[in-house]
Amino acid sequence: MKKYSDKVNKIVYGGDYNPEQWPEEIWAEDMRLFKQAGIDIVTLNVFSWAAIQPSEEVYDFEKLDRIMDMVRDNGLKVCLATSTGAHPAWMARRHPDILRVDFEGRKRKFGDRHNSCPNSPTYRTYAPKLAGMLAKRYRGYENIVAWHISNEFGGECYCENCERAFRLWLKEKYGTLEELNRVWNTAFWGHTFYDWEEIVLPNMLSEHFRYDRTTFQGITLDYKRFNSDSILDCFRLEYDAVKAVTPEIPVTTNLMGFYPVLDYQKWGKYMDVVSWDNYPAVDAKPAEIAMAHDLMRGVGGGRPFLLMEQSPSVSNWHDYCALKRPGVMRLWSWQAVAHGADSVMFFQMRRSIGACEKYHSAVIDHVGTGDTRVFREIAALGKELEKLGDATLGASVEARAAIYFDWDNWWALIHTAGPTTDLDYKEQILDYYRALYDLNIPVDFVGTEDDLSGYRLLVAPVLYMVKEGYDEKIRRFVAEGGIFVTTFFSGIVDEHDLVVTGGYPGRLRGILGIWVEEIDALPRDKENSFIYNGSRYPARLLCDLLHTEGAEALASYQEDFYAGMPAVTVHTFGKGKAYYVAARSDAEFYNQFLQDVCKDDCGIQPLLEQTRGVEAVLRKNEKGSYLFLLNHNDAFSRVWLEDGCTDMLSGEYIHGGREIKLAPKDVRILKKE
């Protein structure tokens, strides 16, 4: 099978195009404007199921044929969607099994999208059938560079079909009711199951008293896994249908970054290339955006990904739909490329005139011309992408620091009963990621199954759930010289959300050389403090009260009845070290702490001397090493370059041992000597 990068000769530029929503006389003008903007790829057929299949047995590809011919004749590449993201109205009326039941137990009617039950026999019949028919009809189009299965898979369903499928999933996973009762701890509250048919889905009709609170976390955890697997099965049905006809075309579907519903680490194993939709809030910090890119690269096994969607300017669903300021679209586009994107694509190409996305920005605005600020910015970026050509295509990001992230751990933390409702797994991850980002130290995201041998540093904030065998993986990593950092509320439960008895942090206790006796939850307006390296830092959210068992205390609490107890520890274990940070602190602490760890223990050097608001990322391939410098500031910034390099966008050679100036929101792509 060809890789995605074998199908293209540059970073493709374009996005979602819906000509079926417009009179055909407009199409020619779209083609002209696309050329003017440097657009070279369009995603087609995302929501055309109702148009293609107007009834049970009738399929009509006539309009799509004309669209496919038009874009091919105009030299555009195609990311061809299977159109199964929204089922037709007639299907919902004739086959109501396709409609979802929501968390409250209400049967949905036709409407919206993402409203197809993943365990509906109707959906599982008609969706892959349509995908296969599309593959057979358009397999001769050499300009198709990727298949786009459905669109933004997600959501949950609690219908009878899902309930029956859940029981089968459980039976396959656990084998016997005895084992199921053990892992769910059903002796609690007399929940013992004696027949598989007694098991019901966990929602507001059964185990939950709100969405994020349940009386039986183990049942909800398994439902989350089951639901993700069910929707993945739907993706794989369509994947197999198009692969059977066009095995040479890579297959993807657009993921959504830190999306809590689907286990993307499992999904990534079944995708030829990972793609995702980047829609940060207008006030999102650069580190938060970068973190999502790095997660998506990690989901894809460290390979380059596709930026499938972003907004050219304004998005339509925020309370206050602010414009992207001049230069931000370009800056965020190059940020995606810096972190591993081999495409820059938008939603949408022409702005809709009706329904909920009519005020979502587009390459071509309602005025219908290229005479807009947004279009001019898009055209300018198109020229830069053309100039860069294939230089960074397929390039990797090399990192010696990794952050552990796990969807099971996320789900378990969302639904755990205590110790605080303020504990947000993603926020704890961001605390540590932001510090490494600010230090210009590249980061990979890894999961339970990923190899750790290439890393010097592994950071695992709030490693609440330690799955069977993962403690051994960490133990080997540290014993062989790795540096491990984890935090409060770690090592508490196993993969079934059952507490590991014998003292916290459970399976990590020997590696960390500590015993956590109690956990103090602090309200938002309360904090403790600790002294680290001569400076005082806050201790917030949760404070672990711990005793050392071979570890050295690097900081101690300053207040309350546990003043003097360790707040930060380090334990020498084999050739490596294991650190424990017993409370949440602030950005200043994380920056100083990780700077010390990277410099003194790991020998990890930053890509660039830390400059506030300036991001440095390095991508490498057989053509060379490319340093991306991104100035997120609203003012000029200066950075020091040690080595000579060539600016890939201006062609200028820059001698080493000098300072260069970056304009506000500017980007430099420097090929190193």
GUNUMAR-867799 format. One record per residue (C-alpha): x, y, z; residue number from 1. Coordinates in steps of 0.25 Angstrom, whole numbers. Example, Ala and Ser with C-alpha at 12.3 -4.5 7.8 and 13.67 -1.06 7.14 Angstrom:
! GUNUMAR-867799
ATOM      X      Y      Z    n
ATOM     49    -18     31    1
ATOM     55     -4     29    2
END
This chain:
! GUNUMAR-867799
ATOM      X      Y      Z    n
ATOM      0      0      0    1
ATOM      5     14     -3    2
ATOM      7     24      8    3
ATOM     -1     37      8    4
ATOM     13     44      5    5
ATOM     14     36     -8    6
ATOM      1     41    -13    7
ATOM      5     56    -13    8
ATOM     17     65    -16    9
ATOM     15     76     -6   10
ATOM      7     80      6   11
ATOM     -7     80      0   12
ATOM    -15     92      2   13
ATOM    -31     93      2   14
ATOM    -42     87     10   15
ATOM    -57     83     10   16
ATOM    -64     87     -3   17
ATOM    -79     86     -4   18
ATOM    -83     89    -18   19
ATOM    -96     81    -17   20
ATOM   -101     93     -8   21
ATOM    -99    103    -20   22
ATOM   -105    105    -34   23
ATOM    -95     99    -44   24
ATOM    -93    112    -51   25
ATOM    -85    116    -38   26
ATOM    -75    104    -39   27
ATOM    -67    110    -50   28
ATOM    -64    123    -42   29
ATOM    -60    114    -30   30
ATOM    -50    107    -39   31
ATOM    -44    121    -43   32
ATOM    -43    126    -29   33
ATOM    -37    113    -24   34
ATOM    -26    115    -34   35
ATOM    -24    129    -30   36
ATOM    -23    124    -15   37
ATOM    -13    113    -18   38
ATOM    -23    102    -14   39
ATOM    -20     89    -19   40
ATOM    -28     79    -12   41
ATOM    -43     78     -8   42
ATOM    -51     69      1   43
ATOM    -63     65     -6   44
ATOM    -76     57     -3   45
ATOM    -76     59     12   46
ATOM    -91     60     14   47
ATOM    -97     55      1   48
ATOM   -104     42      6   49
ATOM   -118     47      4   50
ATOM   -115     53    -10   51
ATOM   -108     40    -14   52
ATOM   -118     30     -9   53
ATOM   -132     36     -9   54
ATOM   -139     23     -6   55
ATOM   -137      9     -2   56
ATOM   -132      3    -15   57
ATOM   -129     16    -23   58
ATOM   -115     22    -24   59
ATOM   -112     34    -32   60
ATOM    -98     38    -35   61
ATOM   -100     48    -47   62
ATOM    -97     61    -39   63
ATOM    -85     55    -32   64
ATOM    -80     50    -45   65
ATOM    -80     64    -51   66
ATOM    -73     70    -38   67
ATOM    -63     59    -39   68
ATOM    -60     62    -54   69
ATOM    -60     77    -51   70
ATOM    -49     76    -40   71
ATOM    -41     66    -48   72
ATOM    -41     75    -60   73
ATOM    -37     87    -52   74
ATOM    -25     79    -47   75
ATOM    -30     78    -32   76
ATOM    -27     66    -24   77
ATOM    -38     60    -16   78
ATOM    -40     54     -2   79
ATOM    -53     46     -5   80
ATOM    -62     45      7   81
ATOM    -72     33      8   82
ATOM    -83     42     12   83
ATOM    -88     34     24   84
ATOM    -87     45     34   85
ATOM   -102     48     33   86
ATOM   -113     37     29   87
ATOM   -125     41     20   88
ATOM   -138     44     26   89
ATOM   -145     33     19   90
ATOM   -136     23     26   91
ATOM   -139     28     39   92
ATOM   -154     27     36   93
ATOM   -154     13     30   94
ATOM   -143      8     39   95
ATOM   -144     14     53   96
ATOM   -133      5     59   97
ATOM   -123     14     52   98
ATOM   -127     25     62   99
ATOM   -120     27     75  100
ATOM   -125     27     89  101
ATOM   -119     38     98  102
ATOM   -113     38    112  103
ATOM   -126     41    118  104
ATOM   -133     29    111  105
ATOM   -140     37    100  106
ATOM   -141     32     86  107
ATOM   -136     42     76  108
ATOM   -144     46     64  109
ATOM   -137     50     50  110
ATOM   -129     62     51  111
ATOM   -115     68     53  112
ATOM   -104     58     50  113
ATOM    -96     48     58  114
ATOM   -110     42     60  115
ATOM   -107     28     55  116
ATOM   -107     16     65  117
ATOM    -93      9     63  118
ATOM   -100     -4     66  119
ATOM   -112     -2     57  120
ATOM   -113    -13     46  121
ATOM   -118     -3     36  122
ATOM   -106      6     38  123
ATOM    -96     -5     38  124
ATOM   -103    -10     25  125
ATOM   -105      3     17  126
ATOM    -92     11     21  127
ATOM    -82      1     16  128
ATOM    -90     -2      4  129
ATOM    -90     12      0  130
ATOM    -75     13      3  131
ATOM    -72      1     -6  132
ATOM    -81      7    -18  133
ATOM    -73     20    -17  134
ATOM    -60     12    -18  135
ATOM    -64      4    -30  136
ATOM    -70     16    -37  137
ATOM    -58     26    -35  138
ATOM    -46     16    -34  139
ATOM    -41     21    -48  140
ATOM    -39     35    -43  141
ATOM    -24     36    -41  142
ATOM    -26     50    -33  143
ATOM    -32     43    -21  144
ATOM    -21     44    -11  145
ATOM    -29     39      1  146
ATOM    -42     33      6  147
ATOM    -50     41     17  148
ATOM    -59     31     25  149
ATOM    -71     38     30  150
ATOM    -68     50     38  151
ATOM    -64     53     52  152
ATOM    -69     40     58  153
ATOM    -74     42     72  154
ATOM    -86     42     82  155
ATOM    -92     31     90  156
ATOM   -105     22     89  157
ATOM   -113     15     99  158
ATOM   -123      7     91  159
ATOM   -127     -8     92  160
ATOM   -117    -11     80  161
ATOM   -106     -5     88  162
ATOM   -110    -12    101  163
ATOM   -110    -26     94  164
ATOM    -97    -23     87  165
ATOM    -91    -18    101  166
ATOM    -95    -32    107  167
ATOM    -88    -39     96  168
ATOM    -76    -30     97  169
ATOM    -75    -33    112  170
ATOM    -76    -48    110  171
ATOM    -65    -48    100  172
ATOM    -56    -39    109  173
ATOM    -59    -46    122  174
ATOM    -64    -60    118  175
ATOM    -71    -63    131  176
ATOM    -81    -55    140  177
ATOM    -72    -59    152  178
ATOM    -61    -51    146  179
ATOM    -70    -39    142  180
ATOM    -76    -39    156  181
ATOM    -61    -38    161  182
ATOM    -56    -27    153  183
ATOM    -69    -19    155  184
ATOM    -69    -21    170  185
ATOM    -84    -24    169  186
ATOM    -83    -30    184  187
ATOM    -85    -15    187  188
ATOM    -99    -11    188  189
ATOM   -104    -25    185  190
ATOM   -102    -23    170  191
ATOM    -98    -38    167  192
ATOM   -102    -42    153  193
ATOM   -107    -56    151  194
ATOM   -111    -55    136  195
ATOM   -105    -47    125  196
ATOM   -119    -42    121  197
ATOM   -119    -35    135  198
ATOM   -108    -25    130  199
ATOM   -113    -12    126  200
ATOM   -106      0    120  201
ATOM   -101     11    130  202
ATOM   -109     24    128  203
ATOM   -119     32    136  204
ATOM   -129     21    136  205
ATOM   -119     12    143  206
ATOM   -106     15    150  207
ATOM   -104     30    148  208
ATOM   -108     41    156  209
ATOM   -102     51    146  210
ATOM    -94     49    133  211
ATOM    -80     49    140  212
ATOM    -85     42    153  213
ATOM    -88     28    154  214
ATOM    -90     18    166  215
ATOM    -82      7    158  216
ATOM    -70     13    151  217
ATOM    -66     -1    146  218
ATOM    -79     -2    138  219
ATOM    -78     12    132  220
ATOM    -63     10    129  221
ATOM    -66     -3    121  222
ATOM    -78      4    114  223
ATOM    -68     15    109  224
ATOM    -59      5    104  225
ATOM    -70     -3     97  226
ATOM    -76     10     91  227
ATOM    -62     14     85  228
ATOM    -60      0     80  229
ATOM    -74      0     74  230
ATOM    -72     13     66  231
ATOM    -58      8     62  232
ATOM    -65     -5     56  233
ATOM    -73      4     48  234
ATOM    -61     11     43  235
ATOM    -54     -2     40  236
ATOM    -66     -7     32  237
ATOM    -65      5     22  238
ATOM    -50      4     22  239
ATOM    -51    -11     18  240
ATOM    -61     -7      7  241
ATOM    -52      4      0  242
ATOM    -39     -4      2  243
ATOM    -45    -16     -5  244
ATOM    -47     -8    -17  245
ATOM    -35      3    -16  246
ATOM    -25     -4     -7  247
ATOM    -14      7    -12  248
ATOM    -22     19     -6  249
ATOM    -19     22      8  250
ATOM    -31     23     17  251
ATOM    -34     33     29  252
ATOM    -45     39     37  253
ATOM    -44     53     44  254
ATOM    -42     52     58  255
ATOM    -44     63     68  256
ATOM    -31     64     77  257
ATOM    -34     63     92  258
ATOM    -48     57     90  259
ATOM    -52     49    102  260
ATOM    -62     39     95  261
ATOM    -53     31     86  262
ATOM    -40     24     90  263
ATOM    -32     30     78  264
ATOM    -20     22     82  265
ATOM    -27      9     79  266
ATOM    -33     16     66  267
ATOM    -19     20     61  268
ATOM    -16      5     59  269
ATOM    -26      4     48  270
ATOM    -24     17     41  271
ATOM    -14     18     29  272
ATOM    -12     33     33  273
ATOM    -17     40     44  274
ATOM    -25     53     41  275
ATOM    -31     63     51  276
ATOM    -39     76     52  277
ATOM    -33     87     59  278
ATOM    -43     97     65  279
ATOM    -37    104     77  280
ATOM    -44    115     85  281
ATOM    -40    129     81  282
ATOM    -34    130     94  283
ATOM    -26    117     94  284
ATOM    -12    118     97  285
ATOM     -1    113     87  286
ATOM      4    102     96  287
ATOM    -10     96     97  288
ATOM    -12     96     82  289
ATOM      2     90     80  290
ATOM     -1     79     90  291
ATOM    -13     74     82  292
ATOM     -4     74     70  293
ATOM      6     65     77  294
ATOM     -5     56     83  295
ATOM    -10     54     69  296
ATOM      4     51     64  297
ATOM      5     41     75  298
ATOM     -8     34     72  299
ATOM     -2     32     58  300
ATOM     10     25     63  301
ATOM     19     37     62  302
ATOM     16     38     47  303
ATOM     12     51     40  304
ATOM     -3     54     41  305
ATOM    -13     62     32  306
ATOM    -19     75     37  307
ATOM    -33     72     31  308
ATOM    -40     84     36  309
ATOM    -38     98     42  310
ATOM    -46    111     41  311
ATOM    -40    122     32  312
ATOM    -45    132     42  313
ATOM    -57    131     50  314
ATOM    -64    119     56  315
ATOM    -79    119     58  316
ATOM    -82    111     71  317
ATOM    -75    120     82  318
ATOM    -83    129     90  319
ATOM    -75    141     84  320
ATOM    -70    137     70  321
ATOM    -58    146     69  322
ATOM    -50    147     57  323
ATOM    -36    142     55  324
ATOM    -27    154     55  325
ATOM    -18    157     43  326
ATOM     -7    147     43  327
ATOM    -13    137     52  328
ATOM    -18    127     42  329
ATOM     -4    127     35  330
ATOM      3    125     49  331
ATOM     -7    114     53  332
ATOM     -5    107     40  333
ATOM     10    107     40  334
ATOM      9    102     55  335
ATOM      1     90     50  336
ATOM     12     87     40  337
ATOM     23     89     50  338
ATOM     17     79     59  339
ATOM     15     68     47  340
ATOM      4     72     38  341
ATOM      6     69     23  342
ATOM     -7     77     19  343
ATOM    -13     90     22  344
ATOM    -28     89     20  345
ATOM    -40     97     24  346
ATOM    -55     96     26  347
ATOM    -60    102     18  348
ATOM    -57    106      3  349
ATOM    -70    114      1  350
ATOM    -78    120     12  351
ATOM    -92    113     13  352
ATOM   -105    122     12  353
ATOM   -113    115     22  354
ATOM   -114    106     34  355
ATOM   -104    106     46  356
ATOM    -91    108     39  357
ATOM    -95    120     30  358
ATOM    -87    129     39  359
ATOM    -75    120     39  360
ATOM    -64    126     31  361
ATOM    -59    121     18  362
ATOM    -49    123      7  363
ATOM    -60    129     -2  364
ATOM    -69    138      7  365
ATOM    -83    142      4  366
ATOM    -78    153     -5  367
ATOM    -74    143    -14  368
ATOM    -61    149    -19  369
ATOM    -46    149    -15  370
ATOM    -47    163    -10  371
ATOM    -46    160      5  372
ATOM    -36    160     16  373
ATOM    -37    146     19  374
ATOM    -36    142      4  375
ATOM    -24    150      2  376
ATOM    -17    143     14  377
ATOM    -21    130      9  378
ATOM    -15    133     -5  379
ATOM     -2    138      2  380
ATOM     -1    125     10  381
ATOM     -4    117     -3  382
ATOM      9    124     -9  383
ATOM     17    120      3  384
ATOM     13    106      2  385
ATOM     16    105    -12  386
ATOM     30    111    -10  387
ATOM     33    101      1  388
ATOM     29     89     -8  389
ATOM     32     76     -3  390
ATOM     43     80      6  391
ATOM     37     76     19  392
ATOM     27     65     14  393
ATOM     28     52     22  394
ATOM     38     59     32  395
ATOM     37     54     46  396
ATOM     38     61     60  397
ATOM     49     55     68  398
ATOM     47     55     83  399
ATOM     54     50     95  400
ATOM     43     54    105  401
ATOM     30     47    105  402
ATOM     17     49    112  403
ATOM      8     37    116  404
ATOM     -7     39    112  405
ATOM    -18     28    113  406
ATOM    -33     29    110  407
ATOM    -36     18    120  408
ATOM    -29     27    131  409
ATOM    -37     39    126  410
ATOM    -50     32    126  411
ATOM    -47     26    140  412
ATOM    -43     40    145  413
ATOM    -56     47    139  414
ATOM    -65     37    146  415
ATOM    -58     34    159  416
ATOM    -65     37    172  417
ATOM    -56     47    179  418
ATOM    -46     52    184  419
ATOM    -50     65    176  420
ATOM    -59     69    165  421
ATOM    -48     80    161  422
ATOM    -38     69    156  423
ATOM    -37     70    141  424
ATOM    -28     60    134  425
ATOM    -25     69    122  426
ATOM    -22     81    130  427
ATOM    -11     73    138  428
ATOM     -5     68    125  429
ATOM     -5     82    120  430
ATOM      3     87    133  431
ATOM     15     78    129  432
ATOM     13     80    114  433
ATOM     13     95    115  434
ATOM     26     95    123  435
ATOM     33     86    113  436
ATOM     27     94    102  437
ATOM     32    107    108  438
ATOM     46    101    109  439
ATOM     46     98     94  440
ATOM     48     83     97  441
ATOM     40     74     87  442
ATOM     30     64     93  443
ATOM     24     52     88  444
ATOM     11     46     94  445
ATOM     11     31     97  446
ATOM      1     21    102  447
ATOM      2      8    109  448
ATOM      7      0     97  449
ATOM     17      9     92  450
ATOM     32      6     93  451
ATOM     39     15    103  452
ATOM     54     11     99  453
ATOM     56     24     91  454
ATOM     53     33    102  455
ATOM     61     39    113  456
ATOM     49     45    121  457
ATOM     35     40    123  458
ATOM     25     49    130  459
ATOM     11     43    134  460
ATOM      3     53    142  461
ATOM     -8     47    150  462
ATOM     -6     32    146  463
ATOM    -18     28    154  464
ATOM    -20     15    146  465
ATOM     -8      6    145  466
ATOM    -11     -5    135  467
ATOM     -6    -19    137  468
ATOM      8    -19    133  469
ATOM     10     -5    131  470
ATOM     17     -3    144  471
ATOM     27    -13    139  472
ATOM     30     -5    127  473
ATOM     32      7    135  474
ATOM     41     -1    145  475
ATOM     50     -6    133  476
ATOM     50      8    127  477
ATOM     55     14    140  478
ATOM     65      3    144  479
ATOM     71      4    130  480
ATOM     74     19    132  481
ATOM     61     26    129  482
ATOM     55     38    137  483
ATOM     41     36    141  484
ATOM     32     47    147  485
ATOM     18     45    152  486
ATOM      9     52    162  487
ATOM     -2     52    173  488
ATOM    -13     42    171  489
ATOM     -5     32    164  490
ATOM     -4     17    165  491
ATOM    -18     16    171  492
ATOM    -26      6    163  493
ATOM    -24     -5    153  494
ATOM    -30     -6    139  495
ATOM    -44     -9    145  496
ATOM    -44      3    154  497
ATOM    -42     -6    166  498
ATOM    -33      0    177  499
ATOM    -19     -7    178  500
ATOM    -18    -10    193  501
ATOM     -5    -10    201  502
ATOM     -3      5    201  503
ATOM     -3     16    190  504
ATOM      3     18    180  505
ATOM      0      3    178  506
ATOM      9     -4    167  507
ATOM     18      9    166  508
ATOM     21      9    181  509
ATOM     35      2    180  510
ATOM     39     10    168  511
ATOM     36     23    174  512
ATOM     41     19    188  513
ATOM     29     26    195  514
ATOM     16     22    203  515
ATOM      4     31    202  516
ATOM     -4     30    214  517
ATOM    -15     41    212  518
ATOM    -20     50    201  519
ATOM    -25     64    204  520
ATOM    -34     71    195  521
ATOM    -33     86    195  522
ATOM    -45     96    191  523
ATOM    -42    105    180  524
ATOM    -39    117    189  525
ATOM    -30    109    198  526
ATOM    -15    105    196  527
ATOM     -3    100    203  528
ATOM     11    103    199  529
ATOM     25     96    198  530
ATOM     39    101    197  531
ATOM     47     96    185  532
ATOM     61    100    181  533
ATOM     60    112    190  534
ATOM     47    117    185  535
ATOM     33    116    190  536
ATOM     22    110    181  537
ATOM      7    107    183  538
ATOM      1     94    186  539
ATOM    -13     93    181  540
ATOM    -24     84    177  541
ATOM    -19     71    184  542
ATOM     -8     69    194  543
ATOM     -3     55    196  544
ATOM      2     52    210  545
ATOM     14     43    208  546
ATOM     25     36    215  547
ATOM     38     33    208  548
ATOM     43     18    207  549
ATOM     56     21    201  550
ATOM     53     33    193  551
ATOM     59     47    196  552
ATOM     50     59    199  553
ATOM     53     71    190  554
ATOM     42     80    196  555
ATOM     33     79    208  556
ATOM     19     85    211  557
ATOM     20     98    219  558
ATOM      6     99    225  559
ATOM     -5     91    232  560
ATOM     -4     79    241  561
ATOM      5     72    230  562
ATOM     15     83    230  563
ATOM     29     77    228  564
ATOM     24     65    220  565
ATOM     30     63    206  566
ATOM     23     70    195  567
ATOM     34     66    184  568
ATOM     42     54    184  569
ATOM     53     47    176  570
ATOM     56     32    177  571
ATOM     69     26    170  572
ATOM     64     13    164  573
ATOM     75      5    157  574
ATOM     82     14    147  575
ATOM     70     24    147  576
ATOM     62     33    156  577
ATOM     47     34    159  578
ATOM     41     47    163  579
ATOM     28     49    170  580
ATOM     21     63    171  581
ATOM     10     61    182  582
ATOM      2     74    179  583
ATOM     -2     82    168  584
ATOM      6     95    167  585
ATOM      8    107    157  586
ATOM     14    109    143  587
ATOM     27    115    150  588
ATOM     29    102    158  589
ATOM     27     93    146  590
ATOM     36    101    137  591
ATOM     48    101    148  592
ATOM     45     87    152  593
ATOM     46     81    138  594
ATOM     57     90    134  595
ATOM     65     84    145  596
ATOM     61     70    142  597
ATOM     64     71    127  598
ATOM     77     78    129  599
ATOM     83     70    141  600
ATOM     77     56    139  601
ATOM     73     55    125  602
ATOM     83     63    117  603
ATOM     72     68    108  604
ATOM     76     81    101  605
ATOM     65     91     97  606
ATOM     64     94     82  607
ATOM     65    109     85  608
ATOM     68    118     97  609
ATOM     55    120    104  610
ATOM     49    133     98  611
ATOM     35    137    104  612
ATOM     24    134     93  613
ATOM     34    129     83  614
ATOM     32    114     79  615
ATOM     43    105     73  616
ATOM     40     92     66  617
ATOM     49     83     58  618
ATOM     45     73     47  619
ATOM     55     64     40  620
ATOM     54     56     27  621
ATOM     64     51     17  622
ATOM     65     65     11  623
ATOM     69     72     23  624
ATOM     66     78     37  625
ATOM     56     89     37  626
ATOM     54     98     49  627
ATOM     41    105     51  628
ATOM     41    118     59  629
ATOM     27    123     62  630
ATOM     25    137     69  631
ATOM     12    136     76  632
ATOM     14    150     82  633
ATOM      8    163     77  634
ATOM     21    170     77  635
ATOM     35    167     71  636
ATOM     43    157     77  637
ATOM     58    154     76  638
ATOM     65    140     76  639
ATOM     79    135     76  640
ATOM     83    125     65  641
ATOM     96    117     67  642
ATOM     97    111     54  643
ATOM     96    116     39  644
ATOM     83    113     32  645
ATOM     74    116     20  646
ATOM     61    123     21  647
ATOM     52    114     13  648
ATOM     41    124     10  649
ATOM     50    136      7  650
ATOM     62    129      1  651
ATOM     72    137     10  652
ATOM     84    130     16  653
ATOM     86    134     31  654
ATOM    100    133     37  655
ATOM    101    126     50  656
ATOM    105    133     63  657
ATOM     95    144     62  658
ATOM     82    149     66  659
ATOM     70    150     57  660
ATOM     57    158     58  661
ATOM     43    152     57  662
ATOM     31    161     54  663
ATOM     18    159     62  664
ATOM     11    146     58  665
ATOM     22    143     48  666
ATOM     28    130     44  667
ATOM     42    126     40  668
ATOM     45    112     34  669
ATOM     60    110     34  670
ATOM     67     99     28  671
ATOM     79     96     36  672
ATOM     93     93     31  673
END
